[in-house]
Amino acid sequence: MKPALTLATTRRILQQVRADPRTIALLVVVPCVLLGLMAWIFSGTPVFDRVGPALLGVFPFVVMFIVTSITTLRERASGTMERLFTTPLGKGDLLAGYALAFALLATVQALVATAFAVYVCGLSVAGSLGLLILVAVVDAVLGAAFGLFVSAFARTEFQAVQFMPALVLPQFLLCGLLVPRDQLDTPLRLLSDVLPLSYAVDAMSSIATDASGAGDVWRDVAIMAAFAVGAIVLGAATLRRRTP
Amino acid sequence: MRSHGRHERGRVPDGPSGEQFDQQLDQQGVVVRRLVVSRGGREVLHGVDLDVPAGQVVGLLGPSGGGKSTLLRSVVGVQVVASGEVTVLGLPAGSPALRDLVGYTTQAPSVYPDLTVRDNVDYFARLHGVHGREERREVVERTIERVDLASHATASVATLSGGQRSRASLACCLVGSPRVLVLDEPTVGLDPLLRRDLWQMFHELAAAGATVLVSSHVMDEATRCDRLVLLRDGRIVFDGTLPELLERTGAADAEGAFLVLVESAEPTTAEPTSTEPGEES
């Protein structure tokens, strides 16, 4: 690992994002619009205080999953990845460069979405806002790590997009947003226990509802980080300097 | 100006010490032995031997689908190889130590279309360890000028023409000052003036001691190479200079000679590949 090359790569990816203002707008605005809709639909009921935090756990994961899987696929398909592998850049530098760039984007997204949810939609958060942002960032890195891994199995951008409903929607259904996880049938609950998004939503919900539950939150964050590291290691294994 | 700094082919005898050792590695350039490569279950290179000594511009020519790109990919170490040996500057192809010394452009320009020419070149300069801000700026600007893109430095690559894109890609390769250049059809789609300038640059780089291996499917370019290697159906059917090629085939020009060789069923019409580099001069 060479930090200078990792940072150069992060810089390059952010330059690419900057060249695409529409994507930045979508990254930041879409979560706010969806949060606003939810708050409006459930105005006058306590439902938003339950699903609001859960949504804050869903957005960074889903958005970064899509952005990363497509960007990485593009890099593989356009020949730039093959070219990068003939330079001193290491696989670890490339992956870390991606993870860092998307973590920075996720931080911006989390700051804006959380501020919008709390100050505009009136979401009540009992715990620490700082911790909420941290969970959002780890969540986004998790999404990026999965996107990176999954992109190895897509040959076209069209396929990569299809991985979203295939791999992310089931997690969305089971993560506790629609029905709290402890009310799910046992097989479904066990399944939700091994899906990473569940822990993001758990963490967000406990921060929002319980000021004293920081211990549980750190456990959830640790599990998310473990999933992210696992996905990055698997992702690194799918990156081959030599291809057939 | 085409000064072809011809090098002594003989291996430097013994004395693997200091400068002499470096020189020996330099002269070795690229050495390919009995290279066999399969892609998609089909053997595409059938035991290729090739020597590219430093100081020469070697043109890898032949019909498309003949294995040129596969051979170049093997040289830069991104191709899974079935058997055989590829060494670059005395090290196995793809060694970490080589990644700073080998510059490679793929056939389709592999640059980031959403970045400007300058940002692309700057990224590759950083990857090749050009760290000082001032130094890097200077190197980047000089390289962009070298490929004649100074007027488009701030244009995003997506807005450039095909020929401009491939020059942007070439700039990303040159910015690391590689000692070995492996260029896959770098002159395709360029006008004659630019093509002439680029070939002149390849010769300047070779004269300065670089190893230059350039592929093309345009036979006209044969006249611009110090040495020609014709690859057809995964076999080398000719390895020598243009006059030798014309003499052997009795053709009037490179294109005619090419057709004679490609259409002849037996690849044995050509001499076996010389194992000693540069036998031709």
Contacts between the chains, C-beta under 8 A, distances in Angstrom:
chain1	res1	chain2	res2	distance
A	4	B	126	7.1
A	4	B	129	7.7
A	4	B	131	6.6
A	5	B	126	7.2
A	5	B	127	5.9
A	8	B	123	6.2
A	8	B	126	3.8
A	8	B	127	6.2
A	9	B	123	7.9
A	11	B	123	7.7
A	11	B	126	7.9
A	12	B	112	7.1
A	12	B	115	7.2
A	12	B	119	7.3
A	12	B	123	4.5
A	15	B	115	5.8
A	15	B	119	5.5
A	16	B	112	6.1
A	16	B	114	4.9
A	16	B	115	6.2
A	19	B	114	4.5
A	19	B	115	6.6
A	19	B	156	6.5
A	20	B	114	6.4
A	78	B	108	7.6
A	78	B	110	6.2
A	78	B	113	7.9
A	79	B	106	4.5
A	79	B	108	5.6
A	79	B	110	3.6
A	80	B	110	4.7
A	80	B	111	7.0
A	80	B	112	6.4
A	82	B	73	7.8
A	82	B	78	5.3
A	82	B	106	6.4
A	82	B	110	6.9
A	83	B	104	6.4
A	83	B	105	7.7
A	83	B	106	6.1
A	83	B	110	4.5
A	83	B	172	7.8
A	84	B	127	7.4
A	85	B	78	5.7
A	86	B	76	4.7
A	86	B	77	6.9
A	86	B	78	6.2
A	86	B	94	8.0
A	86	B	99	6.3
A	86	B	102	6.2
A	86	B	104	4.6
A	87	B	99	5.6
A	87	B	100	7.9
A	87	B	124	7.0
A	87	B	127	4.5
A	87	B	128	6.6
A	87	B	176	7.3
A	88	B	96	7.6
A	88	B	99	4.6
A	88	B	100	5.3
A	88	B	127	6.1
A	88	B	128	6.7
A	88	B	129	6.8
A	89	B	127	5.2
A	241	B	77	7.0
A	241	B	78	6.1
A	241	B	94	6.6
A	242	B	77	6.8
A	242	B	78	5.7
A	242	B	79	6.2
A	242	B	80	4.8
A	242	B	81	7.8
A	242	B	94	7.0
A	243	B	78	6.5
A	243	B	79	7.3
A	243	B	80	6.4
A	244	B	38	7.7
A	244	B	39	6.0
A	244	B	40	7.4
A	244	B	79	8.0
A	244	B	80	4.7
